[in-house]
Amino acid sequence: MKRVVVVGAGFGGLSAVNGLAGKGLDVLLVDRQNFHLFQPLLYQVATAALDQGAIAYPVRGLLKRNPGLRFRMTEVTGVDLDHRQLLTAGGPIDYDYLVLAAGTVTNFFGIETVRRHAYDLKHLADAVALRSHILRAFENAVQESDPAARAAWMTFVIVGGGPTGVEFAGALAELVHRVLIRDFPDLPLDRTRILLVEASPHLLAPFPPALQQYARTRLERLGVEVKLGAAVTDAEPDHVVLKDGTIVPARTLLWAAGVHAAPLAGAVPGPKARGGRVPVQPDLGLAGHPDVFVVGDMGYLEWKGAPLPQVSPVAIQQGAHAARVILARERGEAATPFSYWDKGMMATIGRGAAVGRVFGVSFTGFLAWLAWLGLHLFYLVGFRNRLLALVDWAADYLRFGWGVRLITREERESAGLAAPSATAPLAPAPVAGSTTSPAPPTAPAARTP
Ligand SMILES: Cc1cc2nc3c(=O)[nH]c(=O)nc-3n(C[C@H](O)[C@H](O)[C@H](O)COP(=O)(O)OP(=O)(O)OC[C@H]3O[C@@H](n4cnc5c(N)ncnc54)[C@H](O)[C@@H]3O)c2cc1C
């Protein structure tokens, strides 16, 4: 029996495995995590709107209905294309066909201080760490006697005006102004500063201008400061530096400004496209290695003159296509080129509003938000997860009582979480143009997958 090895239990890998199930092949799915993660909702875990269990699903639970599908939890370290072997921490695995769907990692564009001090949203642990940090920031602010240091705990800088930055900013504003305001009666929460920084002149770049403007207006109404044409160039645990030299005292920095192909892409020989993505043939195969496919965020293919976006519909459709090509080959048929069915794009801006562009039609507001809700419930993996999400969302919507306001990370693990100045004196907030940075009480721990 021929063996197909699929790397990555994300959208692309799972879709490939589903397409291959029950077709008389030995299918092995490999991932370093034992769960599929629904990344588009990470920001809701980070803002305490959803329980982490609602957006992750154990892979073995997904595969159990198909005896032909197996799973190995291990780190993939490389590929030996000549010997048709996948190299893993648990030893080499032979394959007849290989599907690589290892996704991306956050791209900090080489800014080492930002990489060390910023939060990002890529793994489940990132979202839980950020949620803990946000809640602890307010706990620290309550105890802080120095107004400048307190303001820094209550300032949140978000870098990246794409869907992740916009959705996170909106959800954070609602968490603060509608939920935490009741939890912290002794804190002037109206002074919370949420600053969304975007290098280009637009929010939500791929959306039409009218939707971009709607998103901006809506965010500003929620109390988010939108700074376009600005970039973050440096960061320390207690401040962020903008390109124009402005120093923003802030204890929280979320980096949502870009991604880079997973390091595994480097193990595939040949030149790479922008963002380290692996260029593929029209059938998603690797040039010179038709038995190897690269799908999802890690691969690079142009469609109608532009690179395919790194979004879940592309990964899902490509995973299914790679499976179809493999099955066609097994039947002795020719491979067909991949064609993308673009259903559109959506982004929420807080509770009850969204922007959407579906089949060329733009829409905004509450109806767009309902459509977003339905779509995400549909795509969430597993009945249990859909139910959990529905219950959390219904509770949030009806009562505005976010239920997951838990600080679950150990102090040692949480980024930049020193005690406030009442117990550990904090250096004065830096001023614009200063060249020295106050010594950070603790450096943030690197967040691991
Ligand atoms: C915060 C955030 C918000 C997003 N919002 C949206 C949205 O609203 N709409 C949308 O369409 N898309 C959104 N996306 C993008 C979407 O999540 C991706 O396009 C999609 O996940 C890509 O699927 P994939 O299968 O290529 O990779 P992934 O889903 O990232 O899966 C990759 C898998 O490979 C595994 N892996 C990687 N390297 C190794 C290794 N060396 N060894 C073993 N396993 C490995 C990982 O553990 C992971 O399980 C968002 C992404 C993020 C991060």
The ligand as a Gaussian input file, in Angstrom:
#p B3LYP/6-31G(d) Opt

LIG

0 1
 C       -4.198000      35.403000      14.347000
 C       -4.599000      34.887000      12.987000
 C       -5.836000      35.249000      12.461000
 C       -6.229000      34.760000      11.217000
 N       -7.450000      35.121000      10.735000
 C       -7.886000      34.586000       9.573000
 C       -9.194000      34.858000       9.095000
 O       -9.966000      35.593000       9.723000
 N       -9.578000      34.264000       7.925000
 C       -8.755000      33.437000       7.232000
 O       -9.155000      32.898000       6.201000
 N       -7.514000      33.180000       7.643000
 C       -7.051000      33.730000       8.793000
 N       -5.791000      33.453000       9.243000
 C       -4.895000      32.680000       8.374000
 C       -5.177000      31.197000       8.465000
 O       -5.187000      30.788000       9.815000
 C       -4.102000      30.468000       7.684000
 O       -4.187000      30.883000       6.348000
 C       -4.256000      28.968000       7.759000
 O       -4.132000      28.539000       9.097000
 C       -3.202000      28.289000       6.904000
 O       -3.355000      26.917000       6.992000
 P       -2.091000      25.963000       6.832000
 O       -2.627000      24.579000       6.841000
 O       -1.276000      26.395000       5.672000
 O       -1.197000      26.208000       8.104000
 P       -1.568000      26.167000       9.652000
 O       -3.021000      26.189000       9.858000
 O       -0.743000      27.228000      10.282000
 O       -1.039000      24.732000      10.122000
 C        0.319000      24.420000      10.133000
 C        0.532000      23.205000      11.018000
 O        1.848000      22.724000      10.809000
 C        2.433000      22.373000      12.039000
 N        3.885000      22.479000      11.894000
 C        4.585000      23.542000      11.440000
 N        5.904000      23.253000      11.398000
 C        6.041000      21.985000      11.852000
 C        7.163000      21.136000      12.061000
 N        8.410000      21.522000      11.755000
 N        6.960000      19.900000      12.579000
 C        5.693000      19.480000      12.882000
 N        4.598000      20.249000      12.683000
 C        4.767000      21.481000      12.175000
 C        1.849000      23.372000      13.020000
 O        1.896000      22.875000      14.346000
 C        0.419000      23.529000      12.507000
 O       -0.454000      22.633000      13.120000
 C       -5.367000      33.925000      10.473000
 C       -4.124000      33.567000      11.004000
 C       -3.745000      34.032000      12.256000
 C       -2.410000      33.633000      12.831000

